[in-house]
Amino acid sequence: MLLLPTLISFLSLALAANLYVAPTEDPTPDGTSKKPLGDIQATVNISQPGDIIILRGGTYNLLKNINITVKDSSNLRFNQIVTRDNYESGFHMQGALSNNVISYLDSYGNRDPRNSGENADGIAIKEGKGEGNIVVGSRFWDNPYIGVDFWEFHSKLIIKDSLARGNGYNRWNLANFTGNGNGFRLGGGSAGDILPAGREVVNCIAFGNRANGFTDNSWDSPAPLLTKQSFRSVDAGLVTGARNKNGKIAASDFL
């Protein structure tokens, strides 16, 4: 079940069309504002590059996950999305990715009962490469594994103005629970896959996570990590130091 409105928008590569979806489909739907479609997945399936899918407010009874399947994703814009109670990660991007922006995403309460919570992150951008990918203004909480997971992504990633809290706890009474509990995991991987790749973390907060608020996870990052705070997590990953006159803590590369 999904409570909306929300907007999924794709950067225009052709003449864009607005496709409207409502919880109650018009008897003769054509995707216009006056005759909205009633099935989100069907609308995704007929959309073309540059289209904008607009979901009207209301309750959508979803019996299956919504799948947006593309290869080598570039120049996509995901804005004001809520992903919750999903089977595994709430939002997942993998492979060759470039110039994608995820903004104002709320991802929470996702779980992975098949693997005792192991693969359910708030957001996972991992096992891939490509420049220009940004997460901004987003929140990730109450996920069993990790809030933000950048495992084995071999290019620079930027996350700004975002929060991770309360991740890594077994709220579902899963047997043999294997939740990780990091708020922001900025890298990691097998020995052959840990390569230099920048991570930029700006104005982000982690608290109440079962393990680290922020961890590089042995990742080789040549770029500094900036203005982040962690508290009430197990780690000591707390930015400390004198504040500037404007009240902000100076940039740090403490990890």
N, C-alpha and C positions, 0 to 999 in steps of 0.2 A: 504494500500500500504506500502511495506516495502523495504527500501533500505539497501543493505548488501554488502560486506560479513560479516558473523559472524560465530561463531563456538559454537555448543552446544556439550559438551563432558561429558560422564558419566564414572566414575571410573570403570575400568575393573573388572568385576566379572567372566568373561569367556573370551574365545578368541574373541578379538575385531575385528569388521569389520568397514571399512570406507565406508559410504554411501554418495554418492555425489548427490546434487540437483542443478539444474540450472533453470533459468527462462524459457528457452525453452527446453522441454524434448526431449531426443533422440527418434527416431522412434521405436527403440527396446531397451528400457531402462533396465539396470540390476543393476543400482546403482554404477557402477564403474566410474572412472574419465573420461573415454572415452565415456561412455553411461549413462549419469546422468539421474536421475529421475526428474520429473518436478513438483511434488506435495509435499509440505512440510509435510502436515498432513499425507498423505499416507506413507511417509518415516518414520515419527514418529511411525505410527501404526505397521510397520513391523520390527522396530528396536528391538534389544535384549540387555540385560544388557551387558555393556562393549563396545557397538557400539559407533562410533563417526559419527555424521551427519555434513557434510561440505556443507555449502551453498555458491555457486559461486556468484560472484558479479553481480549486476543487480537489476532490479525492479521486485518485486513479487506482483502481483495483488491478494491480499487476500480478499476473500469475507466473510470468517468466521475467528474467533479466532483460533489460533493454540493451541490445548489442549494436554498437556503431563500429563497423568493421572496415578498416582501411589499412593500407600497407604503406610503410615509410611516411608517417604522418608529418605534414608540414603546414605552417601558417594556419593553424586552427585556433579558434577562440572559444573557450568554455567559460561561461559567465553565470553566476548565481545558481549553481547546481547544489542540490541536497542529495547525498548518497548515504543511506542508512539501512541497517539490518540486512546487509547483503551477505551472500555466501562467498566468503573470501574478501579481498580488498574492495573498498568502496569506489576508488578511482585508480585505474591502472593504465600506464603507458609504457611500452616496451619496444625495443628495436631501434631503427633509424628514425630519429625525431629531430625536427628543427623548427625554430621560430613559433613555438606553441605557447599560448598564454592561458593559464588556469587562474581565474579570479573569483573571489568571494565564494569559494567552495566550502560547504559544511559536510564533513564525512565522519560519521560516528556510529557506534553500536554494530559495526560489521563483525563477522565471526567466521570461523573455519572449523566446523565440527568434524569434518573428515580427517583433519590433521591436528586435532586438539588445539586449535587456535593459531597454528604456526604461520599461515599465509594470509592473515587478514590484517592489512594495514589500512590506515585512513587514506593515504595516497601512496602509490608506488610508481616511481619513475626510475626504471632500473633495467639492467642487462641490455644496454644500447649505447648510442652515441648520437651527437648532433648538437649544434650550437643554437643559442637564442631561446632556450626554454625557460619560462618564468612561472612561478607560483606567487600570487599576491593576495593579501587580505583574506586568508582562508583559515579554517579551524578544524582540528582533528582531535576527537576525544572518544574515550571509552571503547577503543579498539583493542582486541586481545594481543596483537603482536607489536606493531609499531605505529606511531602517529604518522610520521613522514619518513619514507624509505627510499634512499637513492643508491641502493646496492648495485655495484658493478655498472654504473653509468659513466662512460669514459669521456664525457665532455663536460664543460662548465654548466652548472645549474645555479639558478638564482631563486631564492625564496625570501619574500619580504612581508612584513606586517602580518605575520601569521602566528598561530598558537597551537600547541599540542599539550593536552592534559589528560591525566587519568588513564593512560594506555598501559596495557600489559596485565590487567587483572582479569580473573576468571569469573565474570559476571553470569555465565551461562552454565556453571557447574559441569564443564567439559571434563571428561575423564583424561587422566595423564596430561594435564594442561602443559603446553609448551610455549606460552606467550613470552615474547621477548621483553617488552616493557620500556623500550627507548622512546623518547619523545620525537627527536630528530636524529635519524641514523643517516649520516651524510656520505656513506660509502661502505667499503668492505667487499670481500670476495675471496676466491681462492688465490693462492700465491701468484699464479700466472695472469690473473685478471686484475690485480691491483696496480693500476697505471696512473700517472699524474693527470689529474683533472680538477679544475677549479670548482670550489663551492663558495657561494656568497650568501650569507645569512644576515639579513638587515631587519632590525626592529622586530625580532621574534621572541616569543616567550614560551617556556616549557615549565610545567609544574604538575606535581602530583602523579608523575609517571613512576612505574614500579622499578625502573632501572635508571639509565642516564637521561637527563633532560636533553643534552646534546652530546653526540659522540661522532668522531670521525671514523671510528671502527677500523683503525689502521690504514685509512685511505691516504694516498699521497696527494695532498691538495696544495698547489703552489699559491693559491689566492688566500687572502685573509678572510676570516670570519668576523663579521662586524655586528656590534650592538645587539647582543642577545642576552637574555636573562633566564636563569633556571632556579627554581626553588621547590622545596618539598618533593624533590626527586631523590633517589638513592645516591646519585653521584654528587660530587662537590663542584659541579659545573656552573658556578655562579660568577657572573661578571662582577668584579669589584674594582674600586678605585675612585679617585676624586671625580666629582661631577664638574662639568663645565658651568659657566654662568647661566647658560640656558637650561640647566637642569639635566642635561643628557650626559651619560657616561661615554668617555672617549672610546673610539674604535679599538678593538682588541683582536689578537690572533692567539688567544690563550690555549686553543686545542692543539 
